[in-house]
Amino acid sequence: MDTSKYQQFAKEKLGFEFHDINLLVVALTHRSYVNEHKNSTHEHNERLEYLGDAVLELVTSDFLYRNYNQPEGVMTAWRSALVRTESIGDAGMKLGYAPLVRLSHGEKMGLERAHAVIMADCFEAVIGAIYLDQGYDTAKAFIEKHILVKIDEIIESDSWRDAKSYFQELSQKATNMTPTYRTIKDEGPDHDKTFTVAVYIGKKIYGTGIGHSKQDAQTAAAREGIKKIKTEHAKPKKA
């Protein structure tokens, strides 16, 4: 295949050329594409995603340890907020590699929320590819530029707090009711399922979320719920 567009992306967006450009190609190849092109393609990005996830966690943990004198529980919550699906998926979209991601026809026609999860998985796989091709320091610089810069916003917005617990706290305070979660869709093979969950207060939906597990989907739904309930019950500003 012609890999020139991948090398161009690396040069323009990442600031270097890959020694082995096939690492970047694989990082941006979803399992569904391999299943649809078995005669020509045999490797998808899940192994690189596994490696990239570990590098991302190490770099983030090291950064928080060296820069903040906080208890372990707080730093763990901050780290989770930095590396959650929405955060890294958004970073991937801003990088602009979406047109290079190889998906099956069915995945291309899928939901926007499912694509957000795929973009996040690709981001971790790209980290894995950078680590293998360029080394730890380059992977660290990439993470610092695209992920760690968000720490001040996360601390100031309180978005690092456990979303489900925080949403329940806000719900009980505002409505005297406890949120409930319902799985409204699950799709995909057993080894790669995607769940869509809605969170309700009473009969009203306050948010929906998608994830590779029900817990992840519930957490994403709770984050939407937090935004909505804060907007609905925001105190008017004094003149």
Buried (B, 14 or more C-beta within 10 A) or exposed (E): EEEEEBBEBBEEEBEEEBEEBBBBBBBBBBBBBBBBEEEEBEEBBBEBBEBBBBBBBBBBBEBBEEEEEBEEEBBBBBBBBBBBBBBBBBBBBEBEBBEBBBBBEEBEEBBEBBBBBBBBBBBBBBBBBBBBBBEEEBBBBBBEEBBBEBBEEBBEEEBBBBBBEBBBEBBEEEBEEEBEBEEEBEEBEEEEEBBBBBBBBEEEBBBBBBBBEBEBBBBBBBBBBBEBBEEEEEEEEEE
